[in-house]
Amino acid sequence: MRRIQLKKQKEKALDSLDLRTPSGRKLRF
């Protein structure tokens, strides 16, 4: 259960980064 929560938190952080920086998508891939 903890792993799933951490994964969700990581995804949320990445999403917020994408929204903040236009180059966020490039950094992701």
N, CA, C and O of each residue as an XYZ file, in Angstrom:
116
protein
N       0.844     -1.215      0.000
C       0.000      0.000      0.000
C       0.877      1.263      0.000
O       0.550      2.257     -0.648
N       1.975      1.205      0.726
C       2.853      2.384      0.793
C       3.435      2.686     -0.576
O       3.518      3.844     -0.984
N       3.836      1.640     -1.283
C       4.451      1.837     -2.609
C       3.493      2.573     -3.538
O       3.901      3.484     -4.257
N       2.231      2.185     -3.525
C       1.237      2.832     -4.404
C       1.123      4.315     -4.045
O       1.053      5.170     -4.928
N       1.106      4.610     -2.749
C       0.991      6.012     -2.315
C       2.190      6.815     -2.804
O       2.036      7.931     -3.301
N       3.387      6.245     -2.662
C       4.597      6.948     -3.101
C       4.547      7.181     -4.598
O       4.916      8.251     -5.081
N       4.086      6.172     -5.334
C       4.001      6.298     -6.793
C       3.060      7.443     -7.159
O       3.363      8.244     -8.043
N       1.934      7.513     -6.487
C       0.960      8.586     -6.768
C       1.579      9.945     -6.461
O       1.402     10.900     -7.218
N       2.302     10.029     -5.351
C       2.932     11.301     -4.975
C       3.952     11.711     -6.029
O       4.040     12.883     -6.396
N       4.728     10.729     -6.518
C       5.739     11.021     -7.549
C       5.057     11.539     -8.806
O       5.488     12.534     -9.388
N       3.999     10.868     -9.222
C       3.278     11.290    -10.428
C       2.720     12.699    -10.240
O       2.764     13.519    -11.157
N       2.201     12.971     -9.054
C       1.638     14.310     -8.780
C       2.742     15.362     -8.892
O       2.537     16.428     -9.473
N       3.900     15.057     -8.337
C       5.024     16.007     -8.384
C       5.433     16.261     -9.830
O       5.691     17.400    -10.219
N       5.490     15.185    -10.628
C       5.877     15.340    -12.040
C       4.847     16.192    -12.768
O       5.198     17.059    -13.569
N       3.576     15.939    -12.486
C       2.516     16.712    -13.152
C       2.642     18.198    -12.809
O       2.501     19.053    -13.683
N       2.904     18.500    -11.548
C       3.028     19.907    -11.134
C       4.239     20.540    -11.819
O       4.215     21.719    -12.174
N       5.300     19.746    -12.002
C       6.499     20.271    -12.675
C       6.164     20.599    -14.119
O       6.576     21.634    -14.645
N       5.412     19.709    -14.757
C       5.024     19.929    -16.158
C       4.222     21.222    -16.276
O       4.406     21.990    -17.219
N       3.334     21.455    -15.316
C       2.486     22.651    -15.380
C       3.320     23.917    -15.158
O       3.058     24.962    -15.752
N       4.329     23.798    -14.288
C       5.137     24.974    -13.961
C       6.118     25.317    -15.089
O       6.238     26.477    -15.482
N       6.810     24.309    -15.600
C       7.828     24.580    -16.630
C       7.414     23.984    -17.977
O       6.993     22.829    -18.041
N       7.531     24.757    -19.041
C       7.184     24.277    -20.380
C       8.110     23.153    -20.833
O       7.733     22.336    -21.673
N       9.322     23.110    -20.277
C      10.270     22.064    -20.665
C      10.107     20.830    -19.776
O      10.896     19.889    -19.863
N       9.092     20.838    -18.930
C       8.865     19.710    -18.036
C       8.652     18.415    -18.804
O       9.178     17.367    -18.430
N       7.878     18.493    -19.879
C       7.617     17.286    -20.672
C       8.911     16.733    -21.259
O       9.123     15.521    -21.286
N       9.771     17.630    -21.726
C      11.045     17.182    -22.319
C      11.891     16.472    -21.258
O      12.514     15.447    -21.532
N      11.903     17.031    -20.043
C      12.706     16.435    -18.975
C      12.175     15.051    -18.615
O      12.941     14.155    -18.259
N      10.863     14.889    -18.710
C      10.251     13.603    -18.353
C      10.740     12.485    -19.277
O      11.097     11.402    -18.815
N      10.753     12.755    -20.578
C      11.079     11.673    -21.518
C      12.533     11.626    -21.929
O      12.925     10.763    -22.714
